[in-house]
Amino acid sequence: MDQSGVLLWVKAEPFIVGALQIPPPSKFSLHYLKKIATYVRTRAIERAYPRMYWSTWRHIACGKLQLAKDVAWLYFEIFDSLSMRSPEERLEWSEILSNCISENEIEKQRNQVSVDTLQFLLFLYIQQLNRVSLRTSLIGEEWPSPRNRSQPPDPSEKSKCHHKNWNDYSHQAFVCDHLSDLLELLLDPEQLSASFHSTPSSSVSREAVVALSFLIEGTVSRAGRIYPLHELALWQPLHVDSGFSKISKTFSFYKLEAWLRAHLTGNPYGTSACFKSGKKLAWAHQVEGTTKRAKIACNTHVAPGVHRMVVMSQVCKQTLAKSSDTLVGAHVRIHRCSESFIYLLSPLRSVTIEKCRNSTFVLGPVETVLHLHSCDSVKVIAVCHRLTISSTTSCIFHVLTPVRPLILSGNQSVTFAPFHTHYPMLEDHMARTGLATVPNYWDNPMVICRDNSDSNVFQLLPPCDFYVFIIPFEMEGDTTEIPGGLPPAYQKALNQREENIQIWQKTVKEAHLTKDQRKQFQVLVENKFYEWLVNTGHRQQLDSLVPAAIGSKQAAG
């Protein structure tokens, strides 16, 4: 292998799934995180290092960082959800929680959860991705640091993706700009000066480089196989460049940093690469009268595992339905779609919906996070591990979720409602993503925004306005009803409506109308129904299904 062919890049998933889309708590600064790193390694406290348990993090976060317990658990749980646990382990955890009958019992179970300490510190530090500074708000850039930037991106490319969590150039720039800080955060306390900085003789432990693999990975000579950072750094031919000493079993801080900077490049599986060289998908057709062409691209034909990505933009006035291997386990980004009905009926890794309006999204189970940003009059129907929303207006969320939905900043007129649909493969897909029907916190959102702590920002859908949602496609599978059923109040409303229909049918039957009267009555009912379809916008949804009626089984294509 040619050692000069080493390519390193910043992983997308920690930022897409792990970086919360709000400014971080002020005490997640490098100063405080270094204090935590020293504290857990120098104090002989149990359950802190090399794995940190919830009870230890709760003590540090609530006692020393002054965070509310709910917020402390939020960050701990988000990081834990990034771990590659099996679906069976996730389902087992859901079952344990659903059997708890008090907060004390839940807390006792949480105390058994632990995370990798050094990786967790890195996770807390990358929350700075969404930090808002006065300088950033004025000039629209991060603090400039040309010496840290390898191969500055083309500004025209950068403008294609403004959302920092999805912008791989932002990920690369963040890690390059803060690489010294990230490495210092991982140093053993005795390798730091009195002012908590590295020295010319500082060395980095193997454990620290293993932890840095949380953010960085790479390949050699475009071999195709992806390696975690530590495997490449410890590869024999690279010892001189990476600064690894066989004698001390550690890396030279400055050699390691220089090697990382020399080889960090763009993520070959990031959003930019997906748009530039990914496979274009003809899932949506050009709608007559619209000037914007739908763009759908994926990298799933070349990307392994958690690197799979599908990006969908500018779908307008269409019904798009897919249940496809292309979607399975993919990170999905849906951008600037309007007046459309989009069904993605496969198990998904994460979903981000941005700047969409007047549309309905029906999703297969989302294994990690479903995030909406800057959407208007959108309906989302999904089973997901976590729902987060920011800057939305008049949106409705029919969700089944084992953790509390997060209401971030800038939302207005948010409505939460029970998950109210099913498709034949739904329960199978839920099992594959480790999502159960209980616990279900759809009706207990957590308001975590700084601009408005008023709980009136959301409401629960009144049962009298509740209807089930029918997915109009044929598929194979065993699911025949809504998983977990409906909350009693909503089931009661449906039952009452069914009774009213039966009473109405009985009344019509007992009216003993003549044949002509029945025809006249039928025309009146159909006209009223047509008026209702037009006034509610449902006619567009029905019309858009007509082209697919011949082969509705194509949803599986």
Secondary structure, 3 states (H helix, E strand, C coil): CCHHHEEEEECCHHHHCCCCCCCCCHHHCHHHHHHHHHHHHHCCCCCCCCEEEHHHHHHHHHHHCCCCHHHHHHHHHHHHHHCCCCHHHHHHHHHHHHCCCCHHHHHHHHCCCEEEHHHHHHHHHHHHHHCCCHHHHHHCCCCCCHHHCCCCCCHHHHCCCCCCCCCHHHHHHHHHHCHHHHHHHHCCHHHECCCCCECCCCEEEHHHHHHHCCCEEEEECCCCCCEEHHHHHCCHHHHHHHCEECCCCEEEHHHHHHHHHHHECCCCCCHHHHHHHCEECCCCCCCCCCCCCCEEEECCCCCCHHHCEEEEECCECCEEEECCCCCCCCEEEEECCECCEEEECCCECEEEEECCEEEEEEECCEEEEEEEECCEEEEEEEEEEEEEEECCECCEEEEECCCCCEECCCCECEEEEECCCCCCCHHHHHHHHCCCCCCCCCCCCEECCCCCCCHHHEEECCHHHCCCCCCCCCCCCCCCCCCCCCCHHHHHHHHHHHHHHHHHHHHHHHCCCCHHHHHHHHHHHHHHHHHHHHHHCHHHHHHHHHHHCCCHHHHHC
